Amino acid sequence: MIIKNLLKIKIHPLFYLFAFLSSITGLFYEFVIFTIIIFVHEMGHVTAGLLFKINIKKILILPFGGLTIFEMPINIRLYKEFLIAVMGPLFQIIFWLFLYKINYCNSVFNYYNTFILLFNLLPIYPLDGSKIFNIIINKITSFKKSYFITFYTSIIIIILFIYVIIFKNYNLSLIIIVLFLIKELIKGYINFNFIFNKFLLERYKNDFHFSKRRVIKNINSMKRDYSHIIKEGNKYVTEKEILRKRFDNVSK
């Protein structure tokens, strides 16, 4: 099973460019350390996915990070998504403790491990920090509001990074990371309607059994981990009935 998923590792073309640049600038050792930490981090996500029997679509290794893409429903229970998100940072910490125990930690490893750990926990889409932040917001408000709160929080932090690049530290690596994050943010914004419709369609086609129920006015107020009753005037209908009308009309 593990070997099968390791075959799903894909190397981004920029990775090879950074590997070459690091070798000719005398920073190849640092690049290797950085890559090892990224690999350990992604194996944390992979391990959590395997524990929950979730299929892994792709493990993308970038020169400045990694991205594990799962084939899982949007309506997966929040606690499962939370564990998948935190297992990456947790594996990093466990790996650091292991190396520290055998006296193999050095300043280079400590620096990059701390940098990756803290940076990845920032609430910027699609970093783990944004997933954890989004899960917390989903406990408070609707799926739709949670998505946009996470999105606009990401924009604010990206603007702060742009300020740092322009006025404080013109760093090529930071510029590339910020450009990548901006690209992902734009893609996330463009795809929202598709993501929201997928969220609704999953609820319509599958029988999710949630212990909590709430009364709402329309589907825009639907929350994860809840089943819903929609109030239409003086009448109460199930979410299935509302979604049936929505998707049956689309299919006609």
N, C-alpha and C positions, 0 to 999 in steps of 0.2 A: 504493500500500500504506500509506504513512504517513498520507495524508489519510483513508483508510478507517478507520484505527485512531483518528485524532483525533476522528472522529465518535462514538467510543465513550466519550468523556469525559462524565462525569455530574457535575453540581454538587450537592453536598449542600445542603439547605435552610438549614442553619446558616451556610453560607458567605455567603449573602445577608444574613443577620442581622448577622454580624460585619462585613461590608462597610459596612452602614448605620451600625453603632455606631462604626466607625473613622472614618467621614466626619464624624460630628457631634462626635467627640471630638478631632479634629485629628490622627488617627493613620492617615489613609488612605494616605499615602506609605509608611509602614512596612508597612501591610497589602499594598500592591501588591508591594513588595520581597519580602515573605514568600511571596506567591503565586507570583511568578516563580521563586523558588528551588525551591518545591514542584514546579512544572511541569517545571523542568529535571531535578530528581531523578527524577520519574516517567518522563520520556523516556529516562532511562538504563535503567530496567527494561524499557520498551517496546522499545528498541533491542536489548537482549540477547534478548528474546523473539522478535523478528523474525529475528535471526541464527540462532536454533535452530529457526525455523519453528514456533513455538508460537502458537496462536491466542489473542488477547487478548479476554476476555469484557467487561471493563469497566475504565475508569480513573476512579476516584472522587476528586474534589477536595473536601477538607474545609477548614474555615477554619484548621486547625492541622496539616494534613498531607495526604498523598495515599495511595491504595491502588490498585495495579494488580492486577487479578484475571485470572489466566491459566487457560485450559482445558488443563491439562497433567496427566499421570498422576502419582500419588503416587510411583510407582516410577521417575520420571525419574532419570537418573544424577546422583549427588550433585555432581559438578563443574559440571554445567550449572545446577543450582539455585543453587549457590554464586555462579557468575558472574552470574546474573540478580539475585541479592540485592545483590552488591557494586557492580553497575553504576550503581545510583542514587547512592550516596555518591561513586563515582568521577566521575560526570558533574558533581556539585556541585563537586568539587575542580578539574576541568578548566575549568569555567565561571568559578570564582574566579581561576584562573591566567590565563585569557584577559582578564578585566576588570582584573586587576592589571597585566598586560602593557601594556594601553592606558591605564593610569592612571585607571580608572573606578571603582575600589573606594573606598568610603567607610565610615565607622564603622558606619552603620546596616546596610549590606549585610554587612560582616564579622561583626557581632554575630549577625544572624539566620542567616547561613550556617553559622557555627560552632555555634550553638545547635541547628539542625536536624540538622547532621551528627553531633554528639555524642549528642544525644538519640535519634536514630533508630538508633544503634548499640548502645543499651542492650538487653540480652537480655529484652525484654518482648514477649510475644505481642500483636499480630501485626507488630511493628516488624521492620525488616531485621536488627537485631541478634539477635533471637530466631531468625530463620531461619538466620543464620550460626552461631549457638551450637548450634542443633539439628542442623545438618549436621555440625559437629565431634563432637557427642555420638553421632550416628549412625555415625560411623567407629569408635566405641569399643564401643557396646552395641546392643541390639535396637531396632527401630522403636518398640515399645510403651514401653520404658523411656525412650528418648530423648524421646518425646512428653511423658511425665509429669515428667521432669527439667526440661525446658524450661518446662512449665506451672508447677511449684512454684517455680522460679527467678523466673518472672514475678511470682508472688504476693508473694514476699519483697520484690522491688524496689517493687512497687505499695504495699505496707505502709509502706516507707520514704518514699515520696512522700506518703502520707496523713499520716504523722508531720510531714513538712515543712510541709504545708498547715495542720495544726492548731496546731503549736507554733512554727513559724518564719516562714512566709510565706503569708498567706491571699490567694492569687492566683486570681482568677476563671478566667483562661485555663487555669491549671494544674488547677483543679478539673474543668473541662470535659474536658480531655485525660484525666485520671485516670478520670473516669466512663466515657468512651468505651472506654478500655483495659479497665476492669472488665467492661463489657458484652461486649467481644470475648472476654475470658477465660472468662466464663460460657458464652458460645456455644460456644467451643472445647471446654470440659469436657463440655457436654451432647452435643456432636456426636462425641465420641471413638469410641463404638462404631460409628457410621456410617463414620467415617474409617478405623478399623482394618479393618472389613469391606471397604471399598473397596480398601484396600491389599492385602488377601488376594485379593479377587476379580480385581483386575488381574493378580496373579501366576498365577491359575488360567486366565484367559481369554486371556492374551497370552504369547507366547514371548520373554521377556527373556533375553538372552544375557550372563550375567555371567561374568567370567573366574575369580572366586573362589568357592569352595565350602566349606561348613562343615557339620559334623554337630551336630544339635540334638535336644533331647528333645521339644519341642512347638512349635506355631506361634507361641506367645507370644515365642519367642526368635529369630524371623526378623529378619534384618537387611537393610537396603537395600544394593544393589550386590553381594549374594551370592545364589547359589542354595544350596538346602539339601537335606540328607539327614536324615530324621527317624528316630531310633532308637526302635523300639517293642519292648521286651523284647530278644530276641536277633535281631530282624529289622530291616532297614534299608529304608525306603521313600522315594520321592521326594516333594518337597513337592506336586507335581501330584496324586499319589495321595491324599495327606491332604486337600488342598483339594477334590478331586473328591468325596470322601465328605462333606465339610462342606456344600458347596453343592448337591450332588445331593439330600441329605437335606432341605435347606431348600426346594428346588423341588417336593418330593413332597407 
